[in-house]
Amino acid sequence: MELQDINQKLKETRDELLGILNGLSGDQLNKRKDPSSWSISQVCQHLIKTEELYVVAIKKGLKSKEDSFIENKPLEFLLDRSKKLEAPDIAKPTDEILEYQEIIEKLNNSREKLYEILNTVEDPSVLSKRHFIHPVFKEMLLIEWVRSLYLHEQRHIKQINEIKDGFK
Protein backbone atom coordinates (compact mmCIF):
# COMPACT_ATOMS: atom_id res chain seq x y z
CA MET A 1 0.00 0.00 0.00
CA GLU A 2 1.41 3.35 -0.98
CA LEU A 3 1.79 6.34 1.31
CA GLN A 4 -0.80 8.32 -0.67
CA ASP A 5 -3.41 5.58 -0.08
CA ILE A 6 -2.46 5.32 3.59
CA ASN A 7 -2.79 9.11 3.98
CA GLN A 8 -6.28 8.90 2.49
CA LYS A 9 -7.22 6.11 4.95
CA LEU A 10 -5.77 8.13 7.84
CA LYS A 11 -7.92 11.11 6.83
CA GLU A 12 -11.10 9.04 6.35
CA THR A 13 -10.63 7.27 9.67
CA ARG A 14 -9.93 10.49 11.55
CA ASP A 15 -12.95 12.17 9.94
CA GLU A 16 -15.09 9.22 11.09
CA LEU A 17 -13.72 9.51 14.64
CA LEU A 18 -14.35 13.27 14.78
CA GLY A 19 -17.88 12.72 13.47
CA ILE A 20 -18.58 10.22 16.26
CA LEU A 21 -17.18 12.54 18.94
CA ASN A 22 -19.11 15.56 17.65
CA GLY A 23 -21.99 16.44 19.94
CA LEU A 24 -20.98 14.20 22.86
CA SER A 25 -21.29 15.82 26.28
CA GLY A 26 -18.50 15.91 28.85
CA ASP A 27 -20.36 13.23 30.80
CA GLN A 28 -20.59 10.97 27.76
CA LEU A 29 -16.92 11.49 26.93
CA ASN A 30 -15.72 10.69 30.44
CA LYS A 31 -18.20 8.00 31.54
CA ARG A 32 -16.94 4.42 31.98
CA LYS A 33 -18.98 1.23 31.71
CA ASP A 34 -17.11 -0.10 34.74
CA PRO A 35 -13.91 0.76 36.66
CA SER A 36 -11.76 -1.56 34.51
CA SER A 37 -12.88 -0.12 31.15
CA TRP A 38 -11.90 3.08 29.40
CA SER A 39 -14.10 6.07 28.75
CA ILE A 40 -14.33 7.58 25.24
CA SER A 41 -12.01 10.35 26.45
CA GLN A 42 -9.46 7.74 27.57
CA VAL A 43 -9.70 5.89 24.25
CA CYS A 44 -8.92 9.22 22.54
CA GLN A 45 -6.02 9.84 24.94
CA HIS A 46 -4.66 6.40 24.00
CA LEU A 47 -4.97 7.22 20.27
CA ILE A 48 -3.15 10.54 20.81
CA LYS A 49 -0.33 8.94 22.84
CA THR A 50 0.04 6.13 20.31
CA GLU A 51 0.26 8.55 17.39
CA GLU A 52 2.87 10.66 19.22
CA LEU A 53 4.93 7.55 20.03
CA TYR A 54 4.70 6.42 16.40
CA VAL A 55 6.04 9.79 15.23
CA VAL A 56 9.08 9.32 17.49
CA ALA A 57 9.58 5.76 16.19
CA ILE A 58 9.28 6.82 12.54
CA LYS A 59 11.81 9.64 13.11
CA LYS A 60 14.25 7.16 14.67
CA GLY A 61 13.69 4.65 11.89
CA LEU A 62 14.35 7.30 9.25
CA LYS A 63 17.77 8.02 10.81
CA SER A 64 18.94 4.57 9.76
CA LYS A 65 20.84 4.46 6.46
CA GLU A 66 20.58 0.69 6.04
CA ASP A 67 17.89 -0.97 3.98
CA SER A 68 15.67 -3.43 5.84
CA PHE A 69 14.41 -6.58 4.20
CA ILE A 70 11.42 -7.36 6.37
CA GLU A 71 8.14 -8.85 5.26
CA ASN A 72 5.01 -6.76 5.67
CA LYS A 73 3.08 -7.72 8.77
CA PRO A 74 -0.53 -8.90 8.57
CA LEU A 75 -2.09 -6.01 10.50
CA GLU A 76 -5.78 -6.63 9.72
CA PHE A 77 -6.09 -8.55 13.01
CA LEU A 78 -6.10 -5.13 14.69
CA LEU A 79 -9.69 -4.76 13.52
CA ASP A 80 -10.80 -7.89 15.43
CA ARG A 81 -12.13 -6.60 18.75
CA SER A 82 -12.79 -10.16 19.97
CA LYS A 83 -9.02 -10.44 20.51
CA LYS A 84 -8.13 -8.32 23.52
CA LEU A 85 -4.85 -6.44 23.25
CA GLU A 86 -3.15 -4.83 26.24
CA ALA A 87 -1.84 -1.34 25.59
CA PRO A 88 1.78 -0.83 26.65
CA ASP A 89 2.00 1.30 29.81
CA ILE A 90 3.51 4.18 27.84
CA ALA A 91 0.35 4.37 25.68
CA LYS A 92 -2.21 3.95 28.48
CA PRO A 93 -4.50 6.90 29.25
CA THR A 94 -4.68 8.72 32.56
CA ASP A 95 -7.80 9.33 34.65
CA GLU A 96 -7.69 13.02 33.68
CA ILE A 97 -11.10 14.39 32.71
CA LEU A 98 -10.89 15.95 29.25
CA GLU A 99 -13.50 18.11 27.60
CA TYR A 100 -14.48 17.82 23.95
CA GLN A 101 -12.44 20.80 22.70
CA GLU A 102 -9.29 19.61 24.45
CA ILE A 103 -9.63 16.11 22.97
CA ILE A 104 -10.09 17.56 19.46
CA GLU A 105 -7.06 19.86 19.83
CA LYS A 106 -4.86 16.99 21.03
CA LEU A 107 -6.06 14.72 18.21
CA ASN A 108 -5.33 17.48 15.68
CA ASN A 109 -1.88 18.15 17.19
CA SER A 110 -0.80 14.51 17.12
CA ARG A 111 -1.97 14.19 13.50
CA GLU A 112 -0.12 17.39 12.53
CA LYS A 113 3.08 15.96 14.00
CA LEU A 114 2.58 12.78 11.98
CA TYR A 115 2.05 14.71 8.74
CA GLU A 116 5.07 16.93 9.51
CA ILE A 117 7.38 13.94 9.66
CA LEU A 118 5.78 12.22 6.65
CA ASN A 119 6.03 15.44 4.61
CA THR A 120 9.78 15.69 5.31
CA VAL A 121 10.35 12.34 3.59
CA GLU A 122 11.63 13.26 0.13
CA ASP A 123 11.33 9.72 -1.23
CA PRO A 124 8.33 7.91 0.31
CA SER A 125 9.73 4.54 -0.83
CA VAL A 126 12.28 4.88 1.98
CA LEU A 127 9.41 4.10 4.41
CA SER A 128 9.30 0.62 2.86
CA LYS A 129 13.07 0.21 3.25
CA ARG A 130 13.58 1.22 6.88
CA HIS A 131 12.27 -0.34 10.05
CA PHE A 132 12.00 0.26 13.74
CA ILE A 133 11.23 -2.14 16.58
CA HIS A 134 7.56 -2.11 17.59
CA PRO A 135 6.70 -3.18 21.19
CA VAL A 136 4.08 -5.68 19.93
CA PHE A 137 4.99 -6.50 16.31
CA LYS A 138 8.81 -6.43 16.78
CA GLU A 139 10.68 -5.47 13.57
CA MET A 140 8.29 -3.46 11.43
CA LEU A 141 8.79 -1.40 8.29
CA LEU A 142 8.04 2.31 8.75
CA ILE A 143 5.29 2.19 6.11
CA GLU A 144 3.61 -0.48 8.25
CA TRP A 145 3.90 1.76 11.31
CA VAL A 146 1.97 4.43 9.40
CA ARG A 147 -0.55 1.91 8.02
CA SER A 148 -1.18 0.37 11.44
CA LEU A 149 -2.18 3.81 12.77
CA TYR A 150 -5.43 3.98 10.84
CA LEU A 151 -6.18 0.30 11.52
CA HIS A 152 -5.54 0.91 15.23
CA GLU A 153 -7.82 3.96 15.11
CA GLN A 154 -10.54 1.93 13.33
CA ARG A 155 -10.30 -0.68 16.10
CA HIS A 156 -10.87 2.00 18.71
CA ILE A 157 -13.72 3.59 16.73
CA LYS A 158 -15.48 0.23 17.17
CA GLN A 159 -14.73 0.43 20.89
CA ILE A 160 -16.07 4.00 21.10
CA ASN A 161 -19.25 2.91 19.31
CA GLU A 162 -19.64 0.06 21.82
CA ILE A 163 -19.27 2.56 24.68
CA LYS A 164 -21.79 4.90 23.03
CA ASP A 165 -24.25 2.03 22.58
CA GLY A 166 -24.08 1.55 26.34
CA PHE A 167 -25.48 5.09 26.89
CA LYS A 168 -28.93 4.15 25.62
Phi, psi and omega per residue, in radians:
M1 nan 2.308 -3.090
E2 -1.469 2.756 -3.106
L3 -0.984 -0.689 -3.140
Q4 -1.042 -0.759 3.122
D5 -1.167 -0.705 3.134
I6 -1.127 -0.745 3.109
N7 -1.036 -0.691 3.114
Q8 -1.111 -0.762 3.122
K9 -1.135 -0.692 3.090
L10 -1.033 -0.784 -3.119
K11 -1.148 -0.819 -3.124
E12 -1.066 -0.754 -3.117
T13 -1.158 -0.748 3.137
R14 -1.157 -0.698 3.095
D15 -1.059 -0.693 3.108
E16 -1.108 -0.785 3.132
L17 -1.052 -0.839 -3.122
L18 -1.097 -0.628 3.091
G19 -1.108 -0.677 3.131
I20 -1.208 -0.691 -3.105
L21 -1.261 -0.511 -3.068
N22 -1.000 2.211 3.073
G23 1.561 -0.072 3.096
L24 -1.347 2.444 3.114
S25 -1.379 2.896 3.063
G26 -0.987 -0.708 3.114
D27 -1.074 -0.807 -3.129
Q28 -1.117 -0.688 -3.126
L29 -1.164 -0.577 -2.994
N30 -1.885 0.043 -3.125
K31 -1.434 2.406 3.087
R32 -1.919 2.568 3.053
K33 -1.105 -0.767 3.125
D34 -2.700 2.931 -3.038
P35 -1.048 -0.398 -3.093
S36 -1.602 -0.087 -3.122
S37 -1.819 2.858 -3.138
W38 -1.592 2.630 2.979
S39 -1.451 2.974 3.078
I40 -1.058 -0.716 3.104
S41 -1.019 -0.744 -3.135
Q42 -1.208 -0.637 3.064
V43 -1.054 -0.760 3.125
C44 -1.132 -0.720 3.070
Q45 -0.993 -0.768 3.141
H46 -1.080 -0.757 3.127
L47 -1.092 -0.715 3.141
I48 -1.126 -0.868 -3.133
K49 -1.056 -0.750 -3.129
T50 -1.073 -0.814 -3.120
E51 -1.083 -0.718 3.128
E52 -1.131 -0.698 3.106
L53 -1.159 -0.662 3.124
Y54 -1.133 -0.660 3.109
V55 -1.052 -0.784 3.119
V56 -1.065 -0.787 -3.122
A57 -1.114 -0.742 -3.134
I58 -1.128 -0.731 3.097
K59 -1.027 -0.798 -3.126
K60 -1.134 -0.731 3.138
G61 -1.114 -0.611 -3.141
L62 -1.217 -0.364 3.132
K63 -1.236 -0.417 3.130
S64 -1.163 2.519 3.118
K65 -1.896 -0.008 -3.099
E66 -1.701 2.392 3.066
D67 -1.235 2.497 3.090
S68 -1.871 2.424 3.081
F69 -2.040 1.396 -3.070
I70 -2.105 2.430 3.086
E71 -1.209 2.618 3.000
N72 -1.124 2.521 3.138
K73 -1.544 2.517 3.009
P74 -1.343 1.833 -3.011
L75 -1.749 -0.108 -3.076
E76 -1.045 -0.424 3.129
F77 -1.027 -0.353 3.103
L78 -1.039 -0.460 -3.103
L79 -1.383 -0.202 -3.095
D80 -1.507 1.729 -3.094
R81 -1.298 -0.154 3.106
S82 -1.289 -0.323 3.081
K83 -1.720 1.914 -3.092
K84 -1.288 2.311 3.066
L85 -2.076 2.405 3.137
E86 -1.651 2.151 3.109
A87 -1.196 2.437 3.035
P88 -1.080 2.603 -3.089
D89 -0.890 -0.673 -3.092
I90 -1.113 -0.382 -3.111
A91 -1.870 0.112 -3.141
K92 -1.395 2.528 3.136
P93 -1.339 2.871 3.044
T94 -1.662 -3.137 3.071
D95 -1.569 0.122 -3.129
E96 -1.036 2.344 3.090
I97 -1.443 2.127 3.130
L98 -2.013 2.447 3.082
E99 -1.567 2.857 -3.069
Y100 -0.869 -0.921 -3.049
Q101 -1.057 -0.687 -3.132
E102 -1.156 -0.708 3.108
I103 -1.086 -0.806 -3.115
I104 -1.079 -0.787 3.138
E105 -1.057 -0.768 -3.117
K106 -1.185 -0.672 3.069
L107 -1.099 -0.760 3.132
N108 -1.121 -0.717 -3.135
N109 -1.129 -0.771 -3.118
S110 -1.157 -0.626 3.127
R111 -1.224 -0.658 3.087
E112 -1.057 -0.751 3.131
K113 -1.086 -0.676 3.107
L114 -1.105 -0.859 -3.126
Y115 -1.119 -0.613 3.102
E116 -1.010 -0.847 -3.108
I117 -1.206 -0.714 -3.130
L118 -1.162 -0.599 -3.138
N119 -1.297 -0.265 3.100
T120 -1.470 -0.198 -3.123
V121 -1.378 1.920 -3.091
E122 -1.174 -0.733 -3.128
D123 -2.055 1.764 -3.085
P124 -1.013 -0.365 3.136
S125 -1.126 -0.349 3.119
V126 -1.094 -0.483 3.119
L127 -1.124 -0.413 3.110
S128 -1.612 0.015 -3.102
K129 -2.042 -0.128 -3.139
R130 -2.090 2.681 3.136
H131 -2.372 2.949 3.005
F132 -2.590 2.668 -3.080
I133 -1.365 2.156 3.111
H134 -1.663 2.460 -3.099
P135 -1.076 -0.492 -3.125
V136 -1.797 -0.823 -3.004
F137 -1.597 -0.025 -3.108
K138 1.114 -2.333 -3.090
E139 -1.168 2.168 -3.090
M140 -2.487 2.319 3.089
L141 -1.076 2.583 -3.106
L142 -1.066 -0.627 3.118
I143 -1.079 -0.593 3.116
E144 -1.272 -0.558 3.031
W145 -1.027 -0.828 -3.102
V146 -1.150 -0.774 -3.119
R147 -1.100 -0.696 -3.103
S148 -1.159 -0.359 3.140
L149 -1.092 -0.820 -3.119
Y150 -1.281 -0.558 3.074
L151 -1.150 -0.736 3.098
H152 -1.074 -0.733 3.135
E153 -1.166 -0.685 3.100
Q154 -1.095 -0.672 3.093
R155 -1.017 -0.793 -3.076
H156 -1.353 -0.393 2.995
I157 -1.101 -0.715 3.083
K158 -1.055 -0.753 3.132
Q159 -1.096 -0.767 3.131
I160 -1.076 -0.734 3.112
N161 -1.110 -0.639 3.077
E162 -1.117 -0.724 3.121
I163 -1.127 -0.790 3.128
K164 -1.050 -0.708 3.128
D165 -1.064 -0.467 3.107
G166 -1.291 -0.230 -3.135
F167 -1.259 -0.487 -2.981
K168 -1.217 nan nan
